[in-house]
Amino acid sequence: MQHLRFETLTKDLIVDDEARIAECEKLVPAHRHYVFFVTARSGSTWLTAALSATKQLGVPEEYINPDFIPDICRAVRARTQQDMFQVLFRRRKSPNGVFGIEVRHIDVELFGIEQFFDIFGPETVFFNLWRDNMVSQAVSLYRAVNTGRFHSTDAALASTPTYDAAGIKRWMTHLLNTENKNLRLLASEGRPARFLRYEDILRHEATTVGLIADALRVDLAPNQAPEDAPPKQEKLGDTWNREAEATFRSQEPQFVAETEAARLIRRQPGDEGWLNFPAVTVPA
């Protein structure tokens, strides 16, 4: 599917402005905002489910993914970016006034960079989710795309695709581009981001949630999981993933090395192209 700009997706919508304004007058908006920049298979679904389950850290979802914008704008009766978030900040916050969102650079660009960073101002807390093992990430993405099973809660049955080094290379290049463009966008807008690593999130989910709560100045109360809580996400990787990764690394050592060298997140102070972001990591 070709991704379209926000204005193209909403230009023909007929909305009830009076109803939207009336709703906004009745409800108090969120006063604490946070944004996750993500790549595919970086643990965002796992983490956002954990954050939503606290009932105190918003409901962080892909609100500006162009695939979802038409339906969201119809639901909130909005044609403009500002109007869309005027409602979302009221409907999708947690009771303590926290709102979160998950984005990629391409989502922000199609939504409108200026509009996005006007809405999410300097007081917004930014996080960057990344995965240390990009080969494993590319294998996971290759498998998900080729089997249609992206999450453990999906209806699709577990299956394995035919190993294809060229296909894994394409997805690894895609991940590299997304990761670097996410960081360059944050740097160009002068927005420091806290880094959270996939491998740490899976090992220390509760600690990660606590770090995010601390950054938002939220004192987490003991959580009682509701009866209608979504099913717990489980890791999909298995023997096929491990064997595919090992085979790919043995077949494509130069490609792996070149890709790793091109990752901006690997740069250290003093390196050319280093991006000066404070890193918040989960203790090993």
C-alpha positions as CSV (number, residue, x, y, z in Angstrom):
1,M,0.0,0.0,0.0
2,Q,1.3,3.4,-0.9
3,H,1.5,5.7,2.1
4,L,-0.2,9.1,1.6
5,R,0.2,12.5,3.3
6,F,-2.2,13.4,6.1
7,E,-3.9,16.1,4.0
8,T,-4.6,13.6,1.2
9,L,-6.1,11.1,3.5
10,T,-8.5,13.5,5.2
11,K,-9.4,16.1,2.5
12,D,-12.7,14.4,1.6
13,L,-13.9,13.6,5.1
14,I,-17.2,15.1,6.2
15,V,-17.0,15.7,10.0
16,D,-19.2,17.2,12.7
17,D,-17.2,20.1,14.0
18,E,-19.7,21.1,16.6
19,A,-19.8,17.7,18.1
20,R,-16.1,17.5,18.3
21,I,-15.8,21.0,19.9
22,A,-18.5,20.0,22.4
23,E,-16.7,16.9,23.4
24,C,-13.4,18.8,23.9
25,E,-15.2,21.3,26.1
26,K,-16.4,18.6,28.4
27,L,-13.2,16.6,28.8
28,V,-9.8,17.5,30.2
29,P,-6.9,16.8,27.9
30,A,-3.7,14.9,28.8
31,H,-1.0,17.1,30.4
32,R,1.9,14.7,30.1
33,H,3.0,13.4,26.7
34,Y,5.5,10.9,25.5
35,V,6.6,9.5,22.1
36,F,8.3,6.2,21.2
37,F,10.3,6.2,18.0
38,V,10.4,2.5,16.8
39,T,11.5,0.1,14.2
40,A,9.7,-3.1,13.2
41,R,10.3,-6.0,15.6
42,S,11.9,-3.7,18.2
43,G,9.6,-4.7,21.1
44,S,7.1,-1.9,20.7
45,T,4.0,-4.1,20.8
46,W,5.4,-5.9,23.9
47,L,6.2,-2.7,25.7
48,T,3.1,-0.7,24.8
49,A,0.9,-3.5,26.0
50,A,2.8,-3.5,29.3
51,L,2.4,0.3,29.6
52,S,-1.3,0.3,28.8
53,A,-1.9,-2.5,31.4
54,T,-0.7,-0.1,34.1
55,K,-3.7,2.1,33.5
56,Q,-1.4,5.0,34.4
57,L,0.8,5.4,31.3
58,G,-1.7,6.1,28.6
59,V,-2.5,3.9,25.7
60,P,0.5,4.3,23.3
61,E,-0.5,3.2,19.8
62,E,0.3,4.1,16.2
63,Y,-2.1,7.0,16.0
64,I,-0.4,8.6,13.0
65,N,0.4,5.5,11.0
66,P,-1.1,6.5,7.6
67,D,-2.9,3.2,7.4
68,F,-5.0,4.1,10.4
69,I,-5.5,7.9,10.0
70,P,-8.7,7.8,7.9
71,D,-10.5,5.6,10.4
72,I,-9.1,7.6,13.4
73,C,-10.1,10.9,11.9
74,R,-13.6,9.7,11.2
75,A,-13.9,8.5,14.8
76,V,-12.7,11.7,16.3
77,R,-14.5,13.9,13.7
78,A,-11.3,15.7,12.6
79,R,-9.8,16.9,9.3
80,T,-6.7,18.6,10.7
81,Q,-3.8,17.4,12.7
82,Q,-4.5,19.7,15.6
83,D,-8.2,18.7,15.8
84,M,-7.3,15.0,15.7
85,F,-5.1,15.3,18.7
86,Q,-7.4,17.6,20.6
87,V,-9.7,14.6,20.8
88,L,-7.1,11.9,21.2
89,F,-5.5,13.8,24.1
90,R,-8.9,13.5,25.8
91,R,-10.1,10.0,24.8
92,R,-6.8,8.1,24.8
93,K,-5.1,9.3,28.0
94,S,-4.9,7.4,31.3
95,P,-7.0,8.9,34.2
96,N,-3.9,10.6,35.5
97,G,-3.5,12.7,32.3
98,V,-0.8,10.7,30.5
99,F,-0.8,10.2,26.7
100,G,1.6,8.1,24.7
101,I,2.2,7.4,21.0
102,E,4.3,5.1,18.9
103,V,5.8,6.5,15.6
104,R,8.4,6.0,12.8
105,H,10.1,8.8,10.9
106,I,7.9,8.1,7.9
107,D,4.8,8.5,9.9
108,V,5.9,11.9,11.2
109,E,7.0,13.1,7.7
110,L,3.6,12.2,6.2
111,F,1.7,13.6,9.1
112,G,3.8,16.8,8.8
113,I,7.0,17.4,10.7
114,E,6.2,20.9,11.8
115,Q,2.7,20.0,12.9
116,F,3.9,17.0,14.8
117,F,6.5,18.8,16.8
118,D,4.2,21.7,17.4
119,I,1.7,19.3,19.0
120,F,4.4,17.4,20.9
121,G,6.3,20.4,22.3
122,P,9.5,20.6,24.3
123,E,7.9,19.2,27.4
124,T,7.3,15.9,25.6
125,V,9.4,12.9,26.7
126,F,10.9,11.0,23.8
127,F,12.1,7.4,23.7
128,N,13.9,5.5,21.1
129,L,13.4,1.7,20.9
130,W,16.2,-0.2,19.3
131,R,17.5,-3.7,18.9
132,D,21.1,-4.6,19.5
133,N,21.0,-7.7,17.3
134,M,19.8,-6.4,14.0
135,V,20.4,-9.7,12.2
136,S,18.0,-11.4,14.5
137,Q,15.6,-8.4,14.0
138,A,15.7,-8.8,10.2
139,V,15.2,-12.6,10.4
140,S,12.2,-12.0,12.7
141,L,10.7,-9.4,10.3
142,Y,11.4,-11.6,7.3
143,R,9.5,-14.4,8.9
144,A,6.6,-12.2,10.1
145,V,6.1,-10.7,6.6
146,N,6.3,-14.1,4.9
147,T,4.0,-16.0,7.3
148,G,1.6,-13.2,8.2
149,R,2.1,-13.8,11.9
150,F,3.6,-10.7,13.6
151,H,2.5,-11.4,17.2
152,S,1.9,-14.4,19.4
153,T,-1.8,-13.3,19.8
154,D,-2.4,-13.3,16.0
155,A,-4.9,-15.8,14.7
156,A,-2.4,-17.1,12.1
157,L,-0.8,-20.4,13.0
158,A,2.9,-20.6,13.7
159,S,4.8,-21.5,10.5
160,T,8.2,-21.1,8.9
161,P,9.1,-19.6,5.5
162,T,11.7,-20.8,3.1
163,Y,15.1,-19.3,4.0
164,D,16.1,-16.5,1.6
165,A,19.3,-14.6,2.3
166,A,18.3,-11.9,-0.3
167,G,15.0,-11.3,1.5
168,I,16.7,-11.0,4.9
169,K,19.2,-8.5,3.4
170,R,16.4,-6.4,2.1
171,W,14.7,-6.2,5.5
172,M,18.0,-5.5,7.3
173,T,18.6,-2.6,5.0
174,H,15.0,-1.4,5.6
175,L,15.6,-1.6,9.4
176,L,18.9,0.3,9.1
177,N,17.3,3.1,7.1
178,T,14.4,3.4,9.5
179,E,16.6,3.4,12.6
180,N,19.0,6.0,11.3
181,K,16.2,8.2,9.9
182,N,14.4,8.1,13.3
183,L,17.6,9.3,15.0
184,R,18.3,12.0,12.4
185,L,14.8,13.4,12.7
186,L,15.1,13.6,16.5
187,A,18.5,15.3,16.1
188,S,17.3,17.8,13.5
189,E,14.5,18.8,15.8
190,G,16.7,19.1,18.8
191,R,14.7,16.5,20.8
192,P,16.9,14.4,23.1
193,A,15.7,10.8,23.3
194,R,16.1,8.2,26.0
195,F,17.2,4.9,24.5
196,L,15.6,1.6,25.4
197,R,17.0,-1.6,24.0
198,Y,14.8,-4.6,23.0
199,E,17.0,-7.2,24.7
200,D,16.8,-5.3,28.0
201,I,13.0,-4.8,27.7
202,L,12.4,-8.5,27.4
203,R,14.7,-9.3,30.3
204,H,13.4,-6.5,32.6
205,E,9.9,-5.5,31.6
206,A,8.9,-4.2,35.0
207,T,12.2,-2.2,35.3
208,T,11.6,-0.7,31.9
209,V,8.1,0.3,32.7
210,G,9.4,1.9,35.9
211,L,12.0,3.8,34.0
212,I,9.4,5.2,31.7
213,A,7.1,6.1,34.6
214,D,10.0,7.9,36.3
215,A,10.7,9.9,33.2
216,L,7.1,11.0,33.1
217,R,7.0,11.7,36.9
218,V,4.4,9.0,37.4
219,D,4.4,7.2,40.8
220,L,3.1,3.8,39.7
221,A,0.6,2.3,42.1
222,P,0.3,-1.5,42.4
223,N,-1.6,-2.6,39.4
224,Q,-4.5,-5.0,39.5
225,A,-4.8,-6.6,36.1
226,P,-8.3,-6.2,34.9
227,E,-10.3,-9.2,33.8
228,D,-10.4,-8.0,30.2
229,A,-6.6,-7.4,30.0
230,P,-5.2,-8.4,26.6
231,P,-3.3,-11.7,26.4
232,K,0.3,-11.6,27.4
233,Q,2.7,-11.2,24.4
234,E,5.1,-14.0,23.9
235,K,8.4,-14.1,22.0
236,L,7.9,-15.8,18.5
237,G,11.5,-16.7,17.8
238,D,12.4,-20.4,17.9
239,T,15.0,-22.8,16.4
240,W,14.2,-21.7,12.9
241,N,15.1,-18.1,13.7
242,R,18.3,-19.1,15.4
243,E,19.4,-21.3,12.6
244,A,18.5,-18.7,9.9
245,E,20.5,-16.1,11.8
246,A,23.5,-18.4,12.1
247,T,23.3,-19.3,8.4
248,F,22.9,-15.6,7.3
249,R,25.9,-14.5,9.4
250,S,28.1,-17.3,7.9
251,Q,27.0,-16.4,4.4
252,E,27.0,-12.6,4.6
253,P,29.7,-11.5,7.0
254,Q,30.7,-8.5,5.0
255,F,27.2,-7.3,4.6
256,V,26.6,-7.7,8.4
257,A,29.8,-5.8,9.2
258,E,29.0,-2.9,6.8
259,T,25.4,-2.6,8.1
260,E,26.6,-2.5,11.7
261,A,29.2,0.1,10.9
262,A,26.5,2.3,9.3
263,R,24.2,2.3,12.4
264,L,24.2,5.7,14.0
265,I,23.3,4.3,17.3
266,R,26.7,2.6,17.4
267,R,28.6,5.9,17.3
268,Q,30.5,7.1,20.3
269,P,31.4,10.7,21.3
270,G,34.0,12.0,18.9
271,D,33.0,9.7,16.1
272,E,31.9,11.3,12.8
273,G,28.1,11.4,12.7
274,W,27.6,10.8,16.4
275,L,24.2,12.0,17.6
276,N,24.3,13.5,21.1
277,F,21.3,11.8,22.8
278,P,21.3,10.9,26.5
279,A,20.8,7.1,26.9
280,V,18.7,5.6,29.6
281,T,19.2,1.8,29.6
282,V,17.9,-1.0,31.7
283,P,20.4,-2.6,34.1
284,A,21.7,-6.0,32.9
